[in-house]
Amino acid sequence: MRHLINFPLDVDSVSEYGGWEGLREELHRLNCDGLEGIWAGTDIPENLPTEMVVGYHLTFFPDWLDFYREDRAAVERKFGSMDAAKRFYGGWGRDTLLELYQADLDCAVRLGAEYVVFHVSDVSIEEGYTYRWLHSNEEVIDSAAEAINALLDGRDWPFDFLMENQWWPGFTFLEPKETARLLERVHYHRRGILLDTGHLMNTNTRLRTQVEGAAYIRAMVEKHGSLAEEIRGIHLHQSLSGDYVRSNTGFLPHNLPEDYTARYCVSYRHIQQIDQHLPWSDPSIIPVLVQIEPEYVTHELSCGNRRQRWDAVCRQRNLLLGL
């Protein structure tokens, strides 16, 4: 079990540590083995020691399916205009999306990542509030598998391709038949599952405690039987946001901005209230990790700076000493 931290690969983030060697020393003090990096929207520093990057989280668009299908009516309805959509994505249609992912996959190769992470979900800003879904899990899974095959077929990639569960339409890790559907439709022989514990907890708004959350995760793992053997990595955090979800979903707020970018920023803060990314402090999660035996455990925790990252990772890492 290798322990990692998620980390944006940009100059500002690493400067808090005085450079990459300072970050390496911090990882050692945290008893962690490396980074699960993610592109932060700016050039990745050329002096990044690639041996620190064990995993790479691919870029993602929460609302991509209608754009990928080139459904102009749906895209215009969501964005307000085609120009707004093109500005957001940097172009139009399926090829634009695939080119963006292709560039990110090539980046993962340059960094020497052992695995990459890909979200299999689709949710619009409005759905994030209303919880009235526009697409079924099967629709999202099938289109995601099609896109993945278009990206990966015909090339000998050097990494594992791990697909992450969400609580939005798509891959949720709730129904084994849907999980099997995804795995069967992806051609790549090194594909697997990246189980996000907090996202799984977000599918059940009745959870009240970490103990209940751990029991729920374990129940879903056991429900999947041999399919759970496809879990190669875990994003470890906990989320108990049921009260917030019940009070703040099922309707659209009356004051959402009309401009898409402004609306996206407002909705992002809403999503952060649902998906809390808090450290586990209850040992009930330990037997779940022992049962799964993942190769990678990424401490994917909410933090805005070095101090917050240290506090959050320390709390969770100390809980798991010995694993």
C-alpha positions, 0 to 999 in steps of 0.5 A: 500500500503506497500512500500519496497526496493529491497535489496541483503541479504548479509553481505557486503550490510548490513555492510554499515548500521552497521548491521540490526538495522541500516538498520531498522532505515534507512527504517523508515527514508525512510518511507518504511515498509521492504525489498524485498530481493534477494539472493546475491550468498553468505550465507544469514546472520543467524542474519537477522531479518526475519520480515524485509523481506516482499517479496523475489525475486527468483533467475533467469537465463535470458536464461533458456528455451533451458537448461530446454528442454535439447536441447544440440545443442542449449545450446552448440551453446550459451555456446561454450561447454557443460562444460561451460553450466554445470559450469554456471548452476551447472549441467545439464538439467531440474532437475538441474534448478528445484532443484535450484528454489526449494532451493530458494523457501525453503529459502523464507519459512525460511525467512517468505516472504509474496510473491515471485517474478518469472521472466517469460521470456527467452533471450540469450546474442545474442538476447539481442543485435539482438532483433531477438527472438528464442522463442515465448511468448507462448513457454516461457509462457507454459514452465514457467507454466510447471516449476512453477507447477512442483515446487509448486504442492502438497505442501501448500506454505505460500506465494503469487507467483507473476509473473513479466513481462519483455520486452523479450519473455514471459510475457510482459503484452502487450497482455491480451490473453497471460497474461490470458494464463499464469494465467490459466496454473499456478495451484497455487491458490495464483498466481498473477502479479508483474507489473514492470513499467520500464520493461513495458516501455522498450517494447515501444522505442518511449517513450520520457518522464515520462508523456508518460511512465505513460500514456502507463502503464495506457493504458496497465492496461486498456487494460487488463480489469479485468485481471489487478485485478491480479496485487498484487505488483509493481516494481516501476522505470522508463526507457526511453532508446529508443534512446540507443536501436535503436543505440545499437541493431539489430546487434552483437558487433564485440568485444564480448568475446568468453568465455561465462562468460566474454560475459555475464558480457559485455552483463549485462552492455548493459542490464543496459543501456536498463533497467535503473531502475531510480526513477520517478520524475513526478507525472503522475505515481501517478494516475496509482498507485491509479488505480491499488491499489497494496498491495506492491510497491517495489522501485527497483532502480539502486544503488551501495551503501547506499548513492545512494540507499538513494538518489534514494529511497528518490526522488521516495518515496517523490513523493508518500507521502500520498500513 
